[in-house]
Amino acid sequence: MIIYQDHLQGITESSVAPGFFDGWPNPPSPAVLIRLLANSTFIILAIDADTKRMIGFINCLSDKVLTAYIPLLEVIPEYQGRGIGKELTARMLERLKGLYMVDLLCDPDVQEFYARLGMKKATGMLMRNYEHQSGAEQ
Ligand SMILES: CC(C)(COP(=O)(O)OP(=O)(O)OC[C@H]1O[C@@H](n2cnc3c(N)ncnc32)[C@H](O)[C@@H]1OP(=O)(O)O)[C@@H](O)C(=O)NCCC(=O)NCCS
């Protein structure tokens, strides 16, 4: 069974399942993942109740007045295709429904996933500092 929580209680580096940031050449470590979740405005975590390990998450940065940005949604490959990404996103969108703007950037192949959850296609701009892909210095 998968359980969902909106806090980091009980989550340590050893309870982060391997497999996050699949395909990233220089991925954040479990410690960095926990740090970015701790610094986020809102989070939803998916946890395998049997192994007690986190296997998915979504985070949000928000001014809590008008705007919210969803930087990351991840379900580790072993758990994909079971409705977990959909549940994480639906729960976050429900949490943010009182705000005017809810934005995210994604590759074209994931647009349909978000469209099914009520989001619209948009254009945007970005910058990536690849030398910091594993996380900013503390
Ligand atoms: C994208 C991602 C979060 C989806 O999570 P998931 O748990 O595998 O997705 P779900 O099982 O909840 O899928 C829900 C539905 O969306 C569909 N879906 C999943 N990925 C999709 C995609 N890329 N495009 C279109 N539909 C997709 C599923 O087929 C399913 O359809 P159904 O309800 O008709 O059965 C996951 O593949 C992932 O972590 N990918 C790597 C990181 C990533 O790309 N994150 C998004 C960055 S913005």
The ligand as an SDF file (V2000), in Angstrom:
LIG
                    3D

 48 50  0  0  0  0  0  0  0  0999 V2000
    5.7000   11.5850  -15.0180 C   0  0  0  0  0  0  0  0  0  0  0  0
    5.5840   10.6530  -13.8210 C   0  0  0  0  0  0  0  0  0  0  0  0
    5.5950   11.4700  -12.5320 C   0  0  0  0  0  0  0  0  0  0  0  0
    4.2540    9.8930  -13.9200 C   0  0  0  0  0  0  0  0  0  0  0  0
    4.1010    9.1420  -12.7360 O   0  0  0  0  0  0  0  0  0  0  0  0
    3.4030    7.7110  -12.7470 P   0  0  0  0  0  0  0  0  0  0  0  0
    3.1680    7.3240  -11.3330 O   0  0  0  0  0  0  0  0  0  0  0  0
    4.1590    6.7700  -13.5990 O   0  0  0  0  0  0  0  0  0  0  0  0
    2.0420    8.0680  -13.5020 O   0  0  0  0  0  0  0  0  0  0  0  0
    0.6020    7.4430  -13.1780 P   0  0  0  0  0  0  0  0  0  0  0  0
    0.7340    5.9720  -13.0550 O   0  0  0  0  0  0  0  0  0  0  0  0
   -0.0140    8.1740  -12.0530 O   0  0  0  0  0  0  0  0  0  0  0  0
   -0.1620    7.8090  -14.5160 O   0  0  0  0  0  0  0  0  0  0  0  0
   -1.4660    8.3490  -14.4770 C   0  0  0  0  0  0  0  0  0  0  0  0
   -1.9990    8.3630  -15.8750 C   0  0  0  0  0  0  0  0  0  0  0  0
   -1.1660    9.1880  -16.7010 O   0  0  0  0  0  0  0  0  0  0  0  0
   -0.6490    8.4310  -17.7720 C   0  0  0  0  0  0  0  0  0  0  0  0
    0.7140    8.8700  -17.9860 N   0  0  0  0  0  0  0  0  0  0  0  0
    1.8010    8.5930  -17.2490 C   0  0  0  0  0  0  0  0  0  0  0  0
    2.8810    9.2120  -17.7720 N   0  0  0  0  0  0  0  0  0  0  0  0
    2.4420    9.8670  -18.8660 C   0  0  0  0  0  0  0  0  0  0  0  0
    3.0680   10.6680  -19.8470 C   0  0  0  0  0  0  0  0  0  0  0  0
    4.3760   10.9310  -19.8040 N   0  0  0  0  0  0  0  0  0  0  0  0
    2.2940   11.1860  -20.8390 N   0  0  0  0  0  0  0  0  0  0  0  0
    0.9680   10.9350  -20.8970 C   0  0  0  0  0  0  0  0  0  0  0  0
    0.3240   10.1670  -19.9910 N   0  0  0  0  0  0  0  0  0  0  0  0
    1.0570    9.6440  -18.9990 C   0  0  0  0  0  0  0  0  0  0  0  0
   -0.7350    6.9870  -17.3330 C   0  0  0  0  0  0  0  0  0  0  0  0
   -0.8140    6.1350  -18.4430 O   0  0  0  0  0  0  0  0  0  0  0  0
   -2.0000    6.9900  -16.5300 C   0  0  0  0  0  0  0  0  0  0  0  0
   -3.1020    6.9370  -17.3790 O   0  0  0  0  0  0  0  0  0  0  0  0
   -4.4890    6.2450  -16.8950 P   0  0  0  0  0  0  0  0  0  0  0  0
   -5.0010    7.0800  -15.7380 O   0  0  0  0  0  0  0  0  0  0  0  0
   -5.3370    6.3130  -18.0940 O   0  0  0  0  0  0  0  0  0  0  0  0
   -4.1220    4.8680  -16.4670 O   0  0  0  0  0  0  0  0  0  0  0  0
    6.7120    9.5920  -13.7900 C   0  0  0  0  0  0  0  0  0  0  0  0
    6.7500    8.9350  -15.0320 O   0  0  0  0  0  0  0  0  0  0  0  0
    8.0850   10.1660  -13.4930 C   0  0  0  0  0  0  0  0  0  0  0  0
    8.4690   10.3330  -12.3380 O   0  0  0  0  0  0  0  0  0  0  0  0
    8.8310   10.4480  -14.5580 N   0  0  0  0  0  0  0  0  0  0  0  0
   10.1980   10.9780  -14.3970 C   0  0  0  0  0  0  0  0  0  0  0  0
   10.2000   12.3930  -13.8760 C   0  0  0  0  0  0  0  0  0  0  0  0
    9.2990   13.3030  -14.6740 C   0  0  0  0  0  0  0  0  0  0  0  0
    9.2550   13.2810  -15.9020 O   0  0  0  0  0  0  0  0  0  0  0  0
    8.5860   14.1440  -13.9240 N   0  0  0  0  0  0  0  0  0  0  0  0
    7.7410   15.1610  -14.4800 C   0  0  0  0  0  0  0  0  0  0  0  0
    8.6140   16.3350  -14.6680 C   0  0  0  0  0  0  0  0  0  0  0  0
    7.7380   17.8210  -14.8630 S   0  0  0  0  0  0  0  0  0  0  0  0
  1  2  1  0
  2  3  1  0
  2  4  1  0
  2 36  1  0
  4  5  1  0
  5  6  1  0
  6  7  2  0
  6  8  1  0
  6  9  1  0
  9 10  1  0
 10 11  2  0
 10 12  1  0
 10 13  1  0
 13 14  1  0
 14 15  1  0
 15 16  1  0
 15 30  1  0
 16 17  1  0
 17 18  1  0
 17 28  1  0
 18 19  1  0
 18 27  1  0
 19 20  2  0
 20 21  1  0
 21 22  1  0
 21 27  2  0
 22 23  1  0
 22 24  2  0
 24 25  1  0
 25 26  2  0
 26 27  1  0
 28 29  1  0
 28 30  1  0
 30 31  1  0
 31 32  1  0
 32 33  2  0
 32 34  1  0
 32 35  1  0
 36 37  1  0
 36 38  1  0
 38 39  2  0
 38 40  1  0
 40 41  1  0
 41 42  1  0
 42 43  1  0
 43 44  2  0
 43 45  1  0
 45 46  1  0
 46 47  1  0
 47 48  1  0
M  END
$$$$
